[in-house]
Amino acid sequence: MITGGKPLFGEVTVSGAKNAAVAIIPGVVLCDEPCRIENIPNISDVTVIANILRDMGAMVRRVDKNTLDIDPRPINTCEATEDSVRKMRASYYLLGALLGRFHKAKVALPGGCNFGVRPIDQHLKGFQLMGASNDLINGAIIELDASASFHGARIYFDTVSVGSTINVMLAAVKAEGQTIIENAAKEPHIVDLANFLNSMGANIRGAGTDVIKIRGVEYLHGVTYSIIPDQIEAGTYMAAAAATRGKVTIRNITPKHLESISSKLREMGCEIDEYDEAVIVDATQRPLNRVNIKTMPHPGFPTDCQPQFVALLTTVKGTSIVNESVWDNRYQYVSELVRMGANISVEGRLAIIEGGHLTAAPVKATDLRAGAAMLIAGLVADGTTDISNISYIERGYSDVVTKFQSLGADIKKVYYPDNNAATTA
């Protein structure tokens, strides 16, 4: 529940990157010794992937809310088919990790946010070129087998795909010979995964460019590794500061990862001051301007910040146009903003936003980043907004209620255990 109308002021600290954590934790499966992973976000997706590793036999100990000790040595199965696997999209990284370790894998098709077709054909293309056969069992389980021959290959992805790049990287780390990934994705969490694997003894070069070369190794040693800050969480707080016309210092960030976001906010009229590990967003100095946005693979404007910026643009006078070039059907949340009085029309991949005024209404999170957009809309709307389906938000935002409260937001989490009485967190 959010009562809007209060500008955000103060400081907030960004957690570790969700998208890095859900790739690095499966990556531990490849290691031949125990690992400690630090700066892990305290989110449900991390809990799910940690429990999946436990189910497979790994020893997983939570040192504190941001640190996990993982010993993958007891894992003696190449299967991950429990219901928990279907709870998150990134569970498909177990395909690459298990294939790399056992040369076989059997993993249930994943779940996660549903905002369009997200095929894994490019993943399977890469595995097949490395010698793995694949079968779809009962329409729900992918089975890979490279026991006859598991080797490096030259792989060209037909489209830039973060998931495919990560999955093939994981598999290639222990494949015989060299794997070359062409048309690779360049996102910061891909670089972070490569740094993690290299710190264990992997041989990966070119992460962050469109050609990645991996030479297989036989042994990976244990490490202590700290995950990068979450650029999308940072971008969400930056958008919220601008939407509420506040001034917020966002700490524990990497400014280079936020260049496309900072650029758009500057174009709108925000003052952005960058430091080594912090950024200040000041939207108190002048009225904000309309902008046009086109989402692109990194280093372009991230699709995962598109809903948050659409919510921001509903508060800015004039007509803004957003072009979603990455995912089909990512505008499911627009109908929720319209319930709050937003003037938005969607034509295919374009959203046309006429800035105006939002009024509180009961809304729901249709996916993770859509939930963040509802938070921002609630912060600026007149009245008290109820947001349901907040499990989506908790998939990717650590301590989000506490963090917004620290910035002066009137926000609280309410439980309805029997659908009648409300209990405030």
C-alpha positions, 0 to 999 in steps of 0.5 A, a space after each residue: 500500500 502506497 500513499 503518493 505525493 511525497 518526493 523522495 529524498 535521502 540515500 539508498 544502497 543498491 543490492 547485488 545484481 539479480 541477473 548476475 546472481 542467478 547465473 553465478 550460483 548455477 555456475 558454482 556447480 562446475 567448481 571442484 571445490 567449495 565457494 563463497 558468494 558475497 553481495 547476493 541480493 536478498 530476493 526470492 529468486 536466489 532462495 529458489 536457485 539455492 534450494 534447487 542446488 540443495 535438492 541436487 545434493 549441494 551443501 548450501 549455507 547462508 552465512 548472512 542475508 547477502 552471503 552463501 557458502 556452496 559446496 557443489 562436490 556432493 552433487 551426484 545427479 545431472 537432473 533438476 526436474 522438481 517443481 521449484 525449477 519451474 518457478 524461475 526463468 534463470 533455472 535454465 542455466 542449470 542446463 549449461 552448468 550440468 552439461 559442463 560438469 556431467 556431459 549430460 543434463 535433464 532440466 524442467 522447462 523454466 517459469 518466471 515472468 510471462 511477457 512474450 515468447 522466450 524460446 531456448 532454440 539458440 541455447 539448444 543450437 549451441 549445445 548441439 554444435 558442442 556435441 549434445 543431443 537434445 530431447 523434449 520429454 512430455 513437453 516439459 523437460 529438456 534432456 541433453 546428452 554429450 557423453 559420446 563427445 563434448 567439445 568446443 565449437 564455433 557458435 553464431 547466435 542468430 539473435 543477441 541473447 543473454 540467456 544463450 550466451 550465459 548458458 553456452 559459456 557455462 557449458 564451454 568452461 569444461 568442454 574439450 578445446 575452444 568454443 567461440 561465441 559470435 554475436 554474443 550479448 554484452 550485458 554487465 552480468 555476462 562480464 561478471 559471470 566470466 570474471 567469476 569463472 576466470 577467478 576459479 581457473 576458467 579461460 574466458 576472453 572477450 566477455 563484454 564484446 560480441 565475440 567470446 572465446 572459451 578454452 576448456 579446462 579440467 579443474 576449477 578451484 574454489 573462490 570467494 567472489 562478490 557480485 556486481 551491483 544491480 543496474 536495474 535496481 539502481 535504474 528503478 530508484 533513479 526513475 522513482 527519484 525523477 518521477 516524484 521530483 525528489 533528490 536521491 543518492 544511490 550508492 553501491 553502483 557502477 556508473 558505467 553500467 547506468 550510462 544509458 539510463 543517466 543519459 535519458 534522465 539528463 535529456 529529461 532535465 534531471 541533474 545527474 552527478 556521478 561518483 566512483 560508486 554512487 550517483 545523485 539524481 536531482 529532479 528538483 531544479 526544473 520541470 522535466 521534458 518528454 523523451 523518446 526511448 528505444 530499448 536495445 541490448 546492452 549498451 543500449 537502454 535496458 528493456 528491464 527499465 522500460 516499464 519504470 520509465 513509462 511510469 515516469 513519463 506519465 508524469 511529464 507534460 507532452 507526448 513520449 514514445 517508447 519503442 520496445 525492441 527486445 520482448 514481445 508483449 512487454 506492455 501487459 502492465 499498461 492497462 494497470 497504469 490506465 486504471 490509475 488515469 494514465 493516457 497510454 496507447 499501445 500499437 505493436 511495439 510502440 507505447 505512446 504516452 501523454 503525460 498527465 496525472 495519476 490517481 490511486 487505484 487497486 493494481 497488480 504486478 503483471 511481472 517483475 519490472 511491471 511491479 516496479 512500475 506500479 511502485 513508481 506510479 503509486 509514489 506519484 498518484 493522489 491517494 493510496 494505491 494497493 498493489 497485489 501480486 507483489 511476489 513478482 516484485 520480491 523476485 528481484 528487489 531486495 528489501 524494497 519496502 524498507 528502502 523506499 521508506 528510508 527515502 520518505 515514501 509512505 509505503 507498507 506491506 500488508 498481509 491478508 491471511 484470511 482475505 479479510 483482516 489486514 496485517 501490516 508488516 
